[in-house]
Amino acid sequence: MQDTDCEHEDTDLLLQALLEGQNYGAAAAEGTPGPSVSVSRNNPAKRNCLVVAVLCFGNLINFIDWFIVPGILLDIQKYFGLSDGKAGLLQTVFTLCYMLAAPIFGYLGDRYNRKIILGAGLFFWSGVTLGSSFITEAHYRIFVLSRGLVGIGSASYSTIAPTIIADLFEEGKRTTVLSIFYIFIPVGSGCGYMLAAGMAKSTGDWHWAFRVTPCMGGLALLLLILLVPHRIPRRTAAHRALSISGTILERDEKPDVHRTAKTTWCQDVGSLVKNCSFVCSSLGLTAMAFVTGALGMWMPLFLYRAQVVQGIVPPCLQESCNSSNSLIFGGITIGTGILGIIAGAEAARRLRKRNNKADPLICATSMFISALCLYIALMVAQTNILSTFIFIAFGELFLSVNWAVVTDILLYVVTPRRQSTAIALQILVSHLLGDAGSPYLIGVISNAIQARNSPSLQWSFRSMQYSFVTCAFVGVFGGGFFLLTSFYIEEDRKEAQRL
C-alpha cells in the first residue's frame, strides 16, 4: 500500500513538472531517472510573468516597426517623389509578405521549437530594418523590398507568441494576459508614429527613424534567450505526453511530432473552414484590419491636408515636413488602444457570466459604433479639426475593444493542437482581404479622384476624404460578421472542448 502511495505521489509530481514547463532533459527522454523533481519548487507564476514580459516587449517592437513608415509618410513621399498610390504600396507589400509568411510559421510553430523560431524572426526583421535606413532615393524598389522582408520576420512573432501565452495560462487568466499582450499593438503603433516623427524632427533626416528599433530588437533577443524556457509544453499535450513507467517523462514537443504523421496541414485547414465561428469571426477581424490598415497609413496625412485646407498649417515645401499630426495621432492610438483593450476584456469577463454569446456581440456593437464615429470624423474634417480628432479617437477606441476578445474567441472555438495553424490562417485571410490592400486601395482611389479634377489643395483633401468613406462601410460589414458568429459560437465551443 505504501508503494502505491509513493507511485501516486511520483505521478503527481511529474504531472506538475510537465504543466509547469520543466524539462527533464535528455536523460528523462531516454527513460533513465531524470533530475530531482525539486525543479517543480521554482515559482512558475514568476517564470510565466517573465515570459509574458519578454513577449510583450517583442510585440511592442514589432508594431513600432509596422508604423514607422506612416509616421514619416510625408517625408518619404517627398524623398522618393511618390504619388498616393505608390506610397500606399509600401504598407501593402509589407502586409502581403507578412500574411504569406504567417501560414508557414504557423505550420512550423505547431511542430517545432517555438523559441528558436521567435528568435530567428526577431533577429531577421531587426537586421533588415537597420539596413533599410541606408537606402538612397535612387533605390525605391529596394526600399519596398526591405519592407516586405520586415513583414516576413514580423509574421513569425505574431503567429507564435499568442500560442505560448495560451499554453502558459488557463482560460480564466488567459483573456487578461492576452489583453496585456495585445495592449502593445496600439502602444507599439502609437510609439511607431511618435518615434518616427520625433527622430525625423530632431535629426532632420527621416532615415534615423529606422535605426532605433534594431537596438531594441537586440535587447529583446537577449531577453528571449535568457528568460524564455527552451521548451514550453502545450497545454492539451500535457496529459498525453505523460508516460509513467518508473520515472519516465516524454519531452513536451513529442506529441506534436507524432501528430504530424497522422494529420497534415491541409486536414487542419479543412477542419477550420468547417468551423463557422472561426470563419465568421475571421471575416469580422478582416474588416477590422481593413479599417485599421487604412487609418494607420493615411490618417496623419489626411489630417495634415485638412489643416492645410483650413489654413491652419502651410503646405509642405521644406525638406522636413510638419510631423505634429503623427505625434498627436500616435498619442491617440496609444491612449485609445489601452483603454479599448482593457474595456473589451473587462466587458467580456463580466458579460460572459450572463450570456455565452457575449464575446461576438461585444465585437459587433463596437464595430458599428466605430464605423459611425469614423464617418462623422470624415464629414466634419473640413470645418472643425478638433471635432475630427475627437471622433477619430472614439472610432479607434471602439476598434481596440475587439483585439483581445477576437483572439480569445479563436482560442476557445479551435482545438488547441490546431491553434497555431488557426492563428496563421486568420492572419492570412484578415490581411489578404484587409490591411494588405486597404492602404493601396485608398491611395489608388485618391489618385483617381484627383486625376478627374484640376490639381488643387482642396481636391487633394477631398480625394482622401471620399476614399476614406469606404472604411466606414467596411466597418458595418465587420459588425455583421460578428453578429453571425454569435449564432454558432456555443456549438463550436462545445465541439472544441470535446476534441
C-alpha positions, 0 to 999 in steps of 0.5 A, a space after each residue: 500500500 505504501 508503494 502505491 502511495 509513493 507511485 501516486 505521489 511520483 505521478 503527481 509530481 511529474 504531472 506538475 513538472 510537465 504543466 509547469 514547463 520543466 524539462 527533464 532533459 535528455 536523460 528523462 527522454 531516454 527513460 533513465 531517472 531524470 533530475 530531482 523533481 525539486 525543479 517543480 519548487 521554482 515559482 512558475 507564476 514568476 517564470 510565466 510573468 517573465 515570459 509574458 514580459 519578454 513577449 510583450 516587449 517583442 510585440 511592442 517592437 514589432 508594431 513600432 516597426 509596422 508604423 514607422 513608415 506612416 509616421 514619416 509618410 510625408 517625408 518619404 513621399 517627398 524623398 522618393 517623389 511618390 504619388 498616393 498610390 505608390 506610397 500606399 504600396 509600401 504598407 501593402 507589400 509589407 502586409 502581403 509578405 507578412 500574411 504569406 509568411 504567417 501560414 508557414 510559421 504557423 505550420 512550423 510553430 505547431 511542430 517545432 521549437 517555438 523559441 528558436 523560431 521567435 528568435 530567428 524572426 526577431 533577429 531577421 526583421 531587426 537586421 533588415 530594418 537597420 539596413 533599410 535606413 541606408 537606402 538612397 532615393 535612387 533605390 525605391 524598389 529596394 526600399 519596398 523590398 526591405 519592407 516586405 522582408 520586415 513583414 516576413 520576420 514580423 509574421 513569425 512573432 505574431 503567429 507564435 507568441 499568442 500560442 505560448 501565452 495560451 499554453 502558459 495560462 488557463 482560460 480564466 487568466 488567459 483573456 487578461 494576459 492576452 489583453 496585456 499582450 495585445 495592449 502593445 499593438 496600439 502602444 507599439 503603433 502609437 510609439 511607431 508614429 511618435 518615434 518616427 516623427 520625433 527622430 525625423 524632427 530632431 535629426 532632420 533626416 527621416 532615415 534615423 527613424 529606422 535605426 532605433 528599433 534594431 537596438 531594441 530588437 537586440 535587447 529583446 533577443 537577449 531577453 528571449 534567450 535568457 528568460 524564455 524556457 527552451 521548451 514550453 509544453 502545450 497545454 492539451 499535450 500535457 496529459 498525453 505526453 505523460 508516460 509513467 513507467 518508473 520515472 519516465 517523462 516524454 519531452 513536451 514537443 513529442 506529441 506534436 511530432 507524432 501528430 504530424 504523421 497522422 494529420 497534415 496541414 491541409 486536414 487542419 485547414 479543412 477542419 477550420 473552414 468547417 468551423 463557422 465561428 472561426 470563419 465568421 469571426 475571421 471575416 469580422 477581424 478582416 474588416 477590422 484590419 481593413 479599417 485599421 490598415 487604412 487609418 494607420 497609413 493615411 490618417 496623419 496625412 489626411 489630417 495634415 491636408 485638412 489643416 492645410 485646407 483650413 489654413 491652419 498649417 502651410 503646405 509642405 515645401 521644406 525638406 522636413 515636413 510638419 510631423 505634429 499630426 503623427 505625434 498627436 495621432 500616435 498619442 491617440 492610438 496609444 491612449 485609445 488602444 489601452 483603454 479599448 483593450 482593457 474595456 473589451 476584456 473587462 466587458 467580456 469577463 463580466 458579460 460572459 457570466 450572463 450570456 455565452 454569446 457575449 464575446 461576438 456581440 461585444 465585437 459587433 456593437 463596437 464595430 458599428 459604433 466605430 464605423 459611425 464615429 469614423 464617418 462623422 470624423 470624415 464629414 466634419 474634417 473640413 470645418 472643425 479639426 478638433 471635432 475630427 480628432 475627437 471622433 477619430 479617437 472614439 472610432 479607434 477606441 471602439 476598434 481596440 475593444 475587439 483585439 483581445 476578445 477576437 483572439 480569445 474567441 479563436 482560442 476557445 472555438 479551435 482545438 488547441 493542437 490546431 491553434 497555431 495553424 488557426 492563428 496563421 490562417 486568420 492572419 492570412 485571410 484578415 490581411 489578404 482581404 484587409 490591411 494588405 490592400 486597404 492602404 493601396 486601395 485608398 491611395 489608388 482611389 485618391 489618385 483617381 479622384 484627383 486625376 478627374 479634377 484640376 490639381 488643387 489643395 482642396 481636391 487633394 483633401 477631398 480625394 482622401 476624404 471620399 476614399 476614406 468613406 469606404 472604411 466606414 462601410 467596411 466597418 458595418 460589414 465587420 459588425 455583421 460578421 460578428 453578429 453571425 458568429 454569435 449564432 454558432 459560437 456555443 456549438 463550436 465551443 462545445 465541439 472544441 472542448 470535446 476534441 
